């Protein structure tokens, strides 16, 4: 029995060594705990008070390798903005090992920002404080909103600066995932024609994340279909909450179906389907409206890597892959439509529902209405954006919606409660996140960061707090671009 404080297992390290490079974090000057996710630590059966001691903070900074850990950087490649890049991998992340939570679920524990690895490609392997705080805020909000995501266990400042456009304080985040295997991990071996490694990786993923696929007549087909389904459902949830990932490269597409790698991500304020925030997405490839087809494209790249496993005959394998890929649009549309029905308080299904939803989105776009407050305002009318309250086209739409509600069987009170349970009142608005980062980076003041996290723990529940947390940004507060932090 492992009696270490962090009872690590290391199943990924038991794969052949061409899957990774063994590398230790590089120590930092003065690690200081910014935050410990105490509820997550409790789920992992970790003693929260001991984790705040200097000896354990040293683990979160990479200054101490805990007993049982086998640190490694994972190898992978991927398509970045549509172009294949064979030279990727964990350039600023190191996997410490795996922990089980109180439900016996397995999570990879990874440090992001602990220094150079063999895959750093000339980078410093470090992370600035701003991107660390952004990732912590975003992933923990997504968890609270019920959207599959990586998690944040801790964040520490390093006492050192990193050079980006200028000097910035450094930080390291300890993050968890059901698996850090990506589409790009499969592509890494497929590009080398190492299909034995593809098979080993697929067997590992099936055993780890998709055990229900193992008894199938064709386990690799079952794996492909399951990954496609999770990805379609995940992106539908992004669309339902106004989330824009910003860098949907195949190396950021999680095989486990989680939201991963929160770089230049953001939530929309004013609704517009072409919204882009990422400073590096100059052509709008990953704009809000493009996320569903990009998810489909990424799944095509995944399917290509599995063709030799799907059938000994390559044409037959390609046909199986194509059949699986063809299910994505309907899976996405079904998940998106059901989720949007819920946002409008619709339990029953009606053929005109999709048109009703799309008409509302078009009106929101025309009036530059706030995405979050429009949907919340359907059950809390005081929150409805002023631009819609007096708009004739919205009033006409509202009449159609009220007519549609007559076929529902729930009471109005139950319907409104159900709508409030899926339409958040609080989201990590870009200007709020930016203010938190500025306070921490410029003044060493983390109180706004902690305050925002407390609010976002209950995004659907009205709280007795300042209205600034619900309001869209004033013109001078609008954030036009977000950055990846590398």
C-alpha positions as CSV (number, residue, x, y, z in Angstrom):
1,X,0.0,0.0,0.0
2,X,1.3,3.5,-0.9
3,X,1.4,5.5,2.3
4,X,2.9,8.7,0.7
5,X,1.0,11.9,1.2
6,X,0.4,11.9,-2.6
7,X,-0.3,8.2,-3.3
8,X,0.7,8.3,-7.0
9,X,0.3,5.6,-9.5
10,X,2.1,6.0,-12.8
11,X,0.3,4.0,-15.5
12,X,1.4,6.3,-18.3
13,X,5.1,5.8,-17.2
14,X,4.6,2.1,-17.7
15,X,4.0,2.6,-21.4
16,X,7.1,2.2,-23.6
17,X,9.5,5.2,-23.3
18,X,8.8,6.5,-26.8
19,X,5.5,7.8,-25.3
20,X,7.3,10.4,-23.2
21,X,10.6,11.9,-21.9
22,X,11.5,11.6,-18.2
23,X,12.3,15.0,-16.9
24,X,12.2,16.8,-13.5
25,X,10.8,20.2,-12.9
26,X,13.3,23.0,-12.5
27,X,13.3,24.5,-9.0
28,X,12.2,28.1,-8.4
29,X,13.4,30.8,-6.0
30,X,10.5,31.4,-3.6
31,X,7.4,29.4,-4.1
32,X,4.3,30.9,-2.4
33,X,0.9,29.3,-2.3
34,X,-1.7,31.5,-4.1
35,X,-4.6,29.1,-3.7
36,X,-5.4,25.5,-2.8
37,X,-8.6,24.0,-4.1
38,X,-9.6,22.5,-0.8
39,X,-12.8,20.8,-2.0
40,X,-10.9,19.1,-4.9
41,X,-8.2,18.1,-2.4
42,X,-10.8,16.5,-0.2
43,X,-12.3,14.6,-3.2
44,X,-8.7,13.2,-3.8
45,X,-8.5,12.2,-0.1
46,X,-5.6,14.6,0.4
47,X,-5.1,16.4,3.8
48,X,-5.9,20.0,3.0
49,X,-4.1,21.6,6.0
50,X,-0.9,19.6,5.3
51,X,-1.0,20.7,1.6
52,X,-0.5,24.3,2.8
53,X,2.8,23.5,4.5
54,X,6.0,24.6,2.9
55,X,7.0,21.1,2.2
56,X,3.9,20.4,0.1
57,X,3.9,23.8,-1.5
58,X,7.3,22.8,-2.8
59,X,5.6,20.0,-4.6
60,X,3.2,22.4,-6.4
61,X,6.2,24.5,-7.5
62,X,8.3,21.6,-8.7
63,X,11.0,22.2,-6.0
64,X,10.3,18.8,-4.4
65,X,9.5,15.5,-6.2
66,X,7.1,13.6,-4.0
67,X,7.5,10.0,-3.1
68,X,6.0,7.8,-5.8
69,X,6.1,10.3,-8.5
70,X,7.7,9.6,-11.9
71,X,7.8,13.0,-13.6
72,X,7.6,13.0,-17.4
73,X,6.7,15.1,-20.4
74,X,4.3,13.6,-22.9
75,X,5.1,13.3,-26.6
76,X,2.5,14.5,-29.1
77,X,2.1,16.5,-32.3
78,X,-0.8,18.1,-34.0
79,X,-2.5,20.4,-36.5
80,X,-2.1,24.0,-35.4
81,X,-4.5,26.4,-37.3
82,X,-4.9,23.6,-39.9
83,X,-1.2,23.1,-40.4
84,X,0.6,19.9,-39.2
85,X,3.4,20.6,-36.8
86,X,5.5,17.5,-36.0
87,X,7.5,19.2,-33.2
88,X,5.2,19.6,-30.3
89,X,4.8,17.7,-26.9
90,X,4.6,19.0,-23.3
91,X,6.8,22.1,-23.7
92,X,5.9,23.6,-20.3
93,X,4.0,20.8,-18.5
94,X,5.2,17.8,-16.5
95,X,3.1,14.9,-15.4
96,X,3.8,13.9,-11.8
97,X,1.6,10.9,-11.7
98,X,-2.0,9.8,-11.1
99,X,-4.3,10.0,-8.1
100,X,-7.7,8.4,-7.4
101,X,-10.6,10.4,-6.0
102,X,-13.2,9.2,-3.5
103,X,-15.2,7.6,-6.4
104,X,-12.1,5.6,-7.5
105,X,-11.8,7.8,-10.6
106,X,-8.3,8.3,-11.9
107,X,-6.8,11.7,-12.6
108,X,-3.5,12.8,-14.1
109,X,-1.7,15.4,-12.0
110,X,0.3,17.8,-14.0
111,X,2.4,20.9,-13.3
112,X,2.1,23.7,-15.9
113,X,5.0,26.1,-16.0
114,X,7.7,24.1,-14.2
115,X,10.5,24.7,-16.7
116,X,12.0,23.3,-19.8
117,X,11.4,19.9,-21.2
118,X,12.8,18.2,-24.3
119,X,9.7,19.5,-26.2
120,X,10.1,23.2,-25.2
121,X,11.3,24.1,-28.7
122,X,13.4,27.0,-27.4
123,X,10.8,28.2,-24.9
124,X,11.5,28.7,-21.2
125,X,8.9,26.2,-20.1
126,X,7.5,28.7,-17.6
127,X,4.1,30.3,-17.1
128,X,3.3,33.9,-16.3
129,X,0.9,34.6,-13.5
130,X,-1.9,36.0,-15.7
131,X,-2.4,32.8,-17.7
132,X,-2.2,30.7,-14.5
133,X,-5.0,32.7,-12.8
134,X,-7.1,32.7,-16.0
135,X,-6.8,28.9,-16.3
136,X,-7.7,28.4,-12.7
137,X,-10.8,30.7,-12.9
138,X,-12.0,29.2,-16.2
139,X,-11.7,25.5,-15.5
140,X,-13.2,25.8,-12.0
141,X,-16.1,27.8,-13.4
142,X,-16.7,25.2,-16.1
143,X,-16.8,22.6,-13.4
144,X,-19.4,24.6,-11.5
145,X,-21.4,25.0,-14.7
146,X,-21.4,21.2,-15.3
147,X,-19.1,21.3,-18.4
148,X,-16.4,18.6,-18.7
149,X,-13.1,20.2,-17.9
150,X,-9.6,19.8,-16.5
151,X,-9.4,20.9,-12.9
152,X,-7.1,23.2,-10.8
153,X,-5.7,21.8,-7.6
154,X,-3.3,24.6,-6.7
155,X,-1.5,27.7,-8.0
156,X,1.8,29.1,-6.7
157,X,3.8,32.1,-7.4
158,X,7.5,31.4,-8.1
159,X,9.3,34.5,-6.9
160,X,10.8,34.8,-10.4
161,X,9.9,36.8,-13.5
162,X,9.4,35.4,-17.0
163,X,10.0,37.4,-20.1
164,X,7.2,37.7,-22.6
165,X,6.5,41.1,-24.2
166,X,8.0,42.4,-20.9
167,X,8.9,41.0,-17.5
168,X,5.9,39.3,-15.7
169,X,5.7,37.5,-12.4
170,X,5.9,33.7,-12.8
171,X,3.5,31.1,-11.5
172,X,2.8,27.4,-11.7
173,X,-0.6,25.7,-11.8
174,X,-1.2,22.1,-10.7
175,X,-4.0,20.8,-12.8
176,X,-5.9,17.5,-13.1
177,X,-7.4,15.6,-16.0
178,X,-9.1,12.3,-16.6
179,X,-6.4,12.0,-19.3
180,X,-3.9,14.3,-21.0
181,X,-3.9,12.1,-24.1
182,X,-4.9,14.2,-27.1
183,X,-5.8,13.7,-30.7
184,X,-2.2,14.9,-31.3
185,X,-0.8,12.0,-29.2
186,X,-2.3,9.6,-31.7
187,X,-1.1,11.7,-34.6
188,X,2.5,11.6,-33.2
189,X,2.7,7.9,-33.8
190,X,0.6,7.7,-36.9
191,X,2.8,10.3,-38.6
192,X,5.8,7.9,-37.9
193,X,3.8,5.0,-39.3
194,X,4.3,3.4,-35.8
195,X,1.0,1.6,-35.7
196,X,2.1,-0.7,-33.0
197,X,2.4,2.4,-30.8
198,X,-1.0,3.6,-32.0
199,X,-2.5,0.3,-30.9
200,X,-0.7,0.5,-27.5
201,X,-2.0,4.0,-27.0
202,X,-5.6,3.0,-28.0
203,X,-5.5,0.0,-25.7
204,X,-4.3,2.3,-22.9
205,X,-7.1,4.8,-23.5
206,X,-9.7,2.1,-23.7
207,X,-8.6,0.6,-20.4
208,X,-8.3,4.0,-18.7
209,X,-11.2,6.0,-20.1
210,X,-13.5,3.8,-22.2
211,X,-13.6,0.4,-20.6
212,X,-17.1,-0.1,-22.1
213,X,-15.4,-0.3,-25.5
214,X,-13.3,-3.3,-24.6
215,X,-15.9,-6.1,-25.0
216,X,-17.1,-4.8,-28.4
217,X,-16.6,-6.8,-31.5
218,X,-14.4,-4.0,-32.7
219,X,-13.0,-2.1,-29.7
220,X,-11.2,0.5,-31.7
221,X,-14.4,1.4,-33.6
222,X,-16.2,1.6,-30.3
223,X,-13.4,3.9,-29.0
224,X,-13.7,6.1,-32.1
225,X,-17.5,6.4,-31.8
226,X,-17.3,7.2,-28.0
227,X,-14.6,9.9,-28.5
228,X,-16.6,11.5,-31.3
229,X,-19.8,11.5,-29.1
230,X,-18.0,13.1,-26.2
231,X,-16.4,15.8,-28.4
232,X,-19.7,16.7,-30.1
233,X,-21.5,17.0,-26.7
234,X,-18.7,19.0,-25.2
235,X,-18.7,21.6,-28.0
236,X,-22.5,21.8,-27.9
237,X,-22.1,22.8,-24.2
238,X,-19.5,25.4,-25.1
239,X,-22.0,26.9,-27.6
240,X,-24.8,26.9,-25.1
241,X,-22.8,29.0,-22.6
242,X,-21.1,31.4,-25.1
243,X,-17.6,30.0,-24.6
244,X,-14.9,30.5,-27.2
245,X,-11.9,28.2,-26.7
246,X,-9.6,30.2,-29.0
247,X,-7.1,27.5,-30.0
248,X,-8.9,24.3,-31.1
249,X,-5.8,22.7,-32.5
250,X,-5.7,18.9,-32.5
251,X,-3.1,18.9,-29.7
252,X,-5.8,20.7,-27.6
253,X,-8.5,18.1,-28.4
254,X,-8.9,15.9,-25.4
255,X,-9.5,12.2,-26.0
256,X,-11.4,12.2,-22.6
257,X,-13.8,14.8,-23.9
258,X,-12.7,17.5,-21.5
259,X,-12.2,21.2,-22.1
260,X,-8.4,21.5,-22.0
261,X,-5.6,24.1,-22.4
262,X,-7.3,27.4,-21.4
263,X,-5.1,29.8,-23.3
264,X,-6.8,32.7,-25.1
265,X,-10.2,31.5,-24.2
266,X,-13.1,33.9,-23.4
267,X,-16.8,34.2,-23.0
268,X,-18.9,36.4,-25.2
269,X,-20.5,39.5,-23.9
270,X,-22.5,40.9,-26.9
271,X,-23.7,38.0,-29.0
272,X,-22.2,37.7,-32.5
273,X,-21.5,34.3,-34.2
274,X,-18.2,35.5,-35.7
275,X,-16.7,36.6,-32.3
276,X,-13.0,36.0,-32.0
277,X,-10.8,36.9,-29.0
278,X,-7.6,35.0,-29.5
279,X,-4.8,37.3,-30.5
280,X,-3.2,34.6,-32.6
281,X,-6.4,33.6,-34.5
282,X,-6.0,36.3,-37.2
283,X,-8.2,34.5,-39.8
284,X,-11.0,33.6,-37.4
285,X,-10.6,29.8,-37.8
286,X,-11.7,29.2,-34.2
287,X,-14.5,31.9,-34.1
288,X,-17.5,31.0,-32.0
289,X,-19.6,29.8,-35.0
290,X,-16.7,27.7,-36.3
291,X,-16.3,25.6,-33.2
292,X,-18.7,22.8,-34.2
293,X,-17.2,22.2,-37.6
294,X,-13.7,22.4,-36.2
295,X,-14.6,19.8,-33.7
296,X,-15.7,17.6,-36.6
297,X,-12.5,18.3,-38.5
298,X,-10.4,17.3,-35.4
299,X,-12.3,14.1,-35.1
300,X,-11.6,13.4,-38.7
301,X,-7.9,13.6,-37.9
302,X,-8.4,11.3,-35.0
303,X,-10.2,8.8,-37.1
304,X,-7.4,8.8,-39.7
305,X,-4.9,7.6,-37.1
306,X,-7.1,4.6,-36.2
307,X,-7.8,3.3,-39.7
308,X,-5.0,0.6,-39.5
309,X,-6.6,-0.6,-36.3
310,X,-10.2,-0.6,-37.5
311,X,-9.6,-3.3,-40.2
312,X,-6.7,-5.1,-41.7
313,X,-7.9,-3.9,-45.1
314,X,-7.2,-0.2,-45.4
315,X,-10.2,0.5,-47.5
316,X,-12.5,-1.3,-45.1
317,X,-10.9,0.6,-42.2
318,X,-11.4,3.9,-43.9
319,X,-15.1,3.0,-44.5
320,X,-15.6,2.2,-40.8
321,X,-13.8,5.5,-39.9
322,X,-16.0,7.5,-42.3
323,X,-19.2,5.9,-41.0
324,X,-18.2,6.9,-37.4
325,X,-17.3,10.5,-38.5
326,X,-20.6,10.9,-40.3
327,X,-22.4,10.6,-37.0
328,X,-20.8,13.8,-35.6
329,X,-23.2,16.4,-37.1
330,X,-26.3,14.7,-35.8
331,X,-24.7,14.0,-32.4
332,X,-23.7,17.7,-32.1
333,X,-27.1,19.0,-33.4
334,X,-29.0,16.7,-31.0
335,X,-27.0,17.8,-28.0
336,X,-27.1,21.5,-29.0
337,X,-30.8,21.6,-29.7
338,X,-31.7,19.8,-26.5
339,X,-29.5,22.1,-24.5
340,X,-30.9,25.2,-26.1
341,X,-34.4,23.9,-25.5
342,X,-33.6,23.7,-21.8
343,X,-32.3,27.3,-21.9
344,X,-35.7,28.4,-23.2
345,X,-37.6,26.2,-20.7
346,X,-38.8,23.7,-23.3
347,X,-39.2,20.1,-22.2
348,X,-41.4,18.9,-25.0
349,X,-40.0,18.7,-28.6
350,X,-41.5,20.6,-31.4
351,X,-40.4,20.8,-35.1
352,X,-40.3,24.6,-35.0
353,X,-38.0,24.8,-31.9
354,X,-34.8,25.2,-33.9
355,X,-36.2,28.1,-35.9
356,X,-37.4,29.7,-32.6
357,X,-33.9,29.4,-31.1
358,X,-32.1,30.7,-34.3
359,X,-34.5,33.6,-34.5
360,X,-33.7,34.7,-31.0
361,X,-30.0,34.5,-31.7
362,X,-30.4,36.6,-34.9
363,X,-32.3,39.2,-32.9
364,X,-29.6,39.2,-30.2
365,X,-27.0,39.7,-32.9
366,X,-28.9,42.6,-34.5
367,X,-29.2,44.4,-31.2
368,X,-25.8,43.5,-29.8
369,X,-27.5,41.9,-26.8
370,X,-25.5,40.3,-24.0
371,X,-25.5,36.5,-24.4
372,X,-25.6,35.6,-20.8
373,X,-28.2,38.2,-19.6
374,X,-30.5,37.5,-22.5
375,X,-31.0,33.9,-21.6
376,X,-31.1,34.6,-17.9
377,X,-33.5,37.5,-18.5
378,X,-36.1,35.1,-20.0
379,X,-36.7,33.8,-16.4
380,X,-35.5,37.0,-14.6
381,X,-37.0,39.8,-16.8
382,X,-35.3,42.6,-14.8
383,X,-32.0,41.3,-16.2
384,X,-33.0,41.4,-19.9
385,X,-30.8,43.7,-21.8
386,X,-32.3,47.2,-22.4
387,X,-31.8,46.9,-26.1
388,X,-34.3,44.0,-26.2
389,X,-36.9,45.2,-23.8
390,X,-38.2,47.8,-26.2
391,X,-37.4,46.1,-29.5
392,X,-40.3,45.2,-31.7
393,X,-38.7,42.1,-33.2
394,X,-37.9,40.8,-29.8
395,X,-41.5,41.4,-28.6
396,X,-42.7,39.5,-31.6
397,X,-40.3,36.7,-30.8
398,X,-41.4,36.7,-27.2
399,X,-45.1,36.3,-28.2
400,X,-44.1,33.3,-30.3
401,X,-42.2,31.8,-27.4
402,X,-45.1,32.4,-25.0
403,X,-47.3,30.6,-27.5
404,X,-44.8,27.7,-27.7
405,X,-44.8,27.4,-23.9
406,X,-48.5,26.6,-24.0
407,X,-47.8,23.0,-25.0
408,X,-45.5,22.5,-21.9
409,X,-46.8,20.6,-18.9
410,X,-44.7,22.1,-16.1
411,X,-45.9,24.9,-13.9
412,X,-44.5,28.3,-14.7
413,X,-42.6,28.3,-11.4
414,X,-41.0,24.9,-12.1
415,X,-40.1,26.0,-15.6
416,X,-38.4,29.2,-14.4
417,X,-36.5,27.3,-11.8
418,X,-35.3,24.9,-14.4
419,X,-34.2,27.7,-16.7
420,X,-32.3,29.4,-13.9
421,X,-30.5,26.1,-13.3
422,X,-29.0,26.1,-16.8
423,X,-28.7,29.8,-17.6
424,X,-25.9,31.2,-15.4
425,X,-26.1,34.6,-13.9
426,X,-22.4,34.8,-13.3
427,X,-19.6,34.0,-15.8
428,X,-15.9,34.8,-15.9
429,X,-16.4,37.9,-18.0
430,X,-13.3,39.0,-19.8
431,X,-13.0,42.4,-18.1
432,X,-13.5,40.9,-14.6
433,X,-10.7,38.3,-15.3
434,X,-8.5,41.0,-16.7
435,X,-9.0,43.1,-13.6
436,X,-8.2,40.1,-11.4
437,X,-5.0,39.6,-13.3
438,X,-3.9,43.2,-13.2
439,X,-4.5,43.3,-9.5
440,X,-2.3,40.2,-8.9
441,X,0.4,41.0,-11.4
442,X,0.7,44.7,-10.9
443,X,0.0,45.0,-7.2
444,X,0.4,41.5,-5.7
445,X,-3.2,41.7,-4.5
446,X,-5.0,38.4,-4.9
447,X,-8.2,39.4,-3.1
448,X,-10.1,40.1,-6.3
449,X,-9.1,36.7,-7.6
450,X,-10.4,34.9,-4.5
451,X,-13.6,37.0,-4.5
452,X,-14.4,36.2,-8.1
453,X,-13.8,32.4,-7.5
454,X,-16.2,32.4,-4.6
455,X,-18.9,33.9,-6.8
456,X,-18.3,31.6,-9.7
457,X,-18.6,28.5,-7.4
458,X,-22.4,29.1,-7.7
459,X,-22.9,30.6,-11.2
460,X,-26.6,29.9,-11.3
461,X,-27.6,31.1,-7.8
462,X,-28.4,34.8,-7.2
463,X,-26.0,36.2,-4.6
464,X,-25.9,39.3,-2.4
465,X,-23.0,40.9,-4.1
466,X,-22.1,43.9,-6.2
467,X,-23.9,44.2,-9.6
468,X,-20.6,44.6,-11.3
469,X,-20.3,40.8,-11.4
470,X,-23.4,40.5,-13.6
471,X,-23.0,43.5,-15.8
472,X,-21.4,43.6,-19.2
473,X,-18.3,45.7,-19.6
474,X,-18.5,49.5,-20.0
475,X,-17.0,50.6,-23.4
476,X,-13.6,51.4,-21.7
477,X,-13.6,47.9,-20.0
478,X,-14.1,45.9,-23.2
479,X,-11.4,43.3,-23.8
480,X,-10.7,42.9,-27.5
481,X,-7.9,40.3,-27.4
482,X,-6.8,37.4,-25.1
483,X,-3.4,35.8,-25.2
484,X,-2.1,32.3,-24.9
485,X,0.7,33.1,-22.5
486,X,3.5,31.2,-24.2
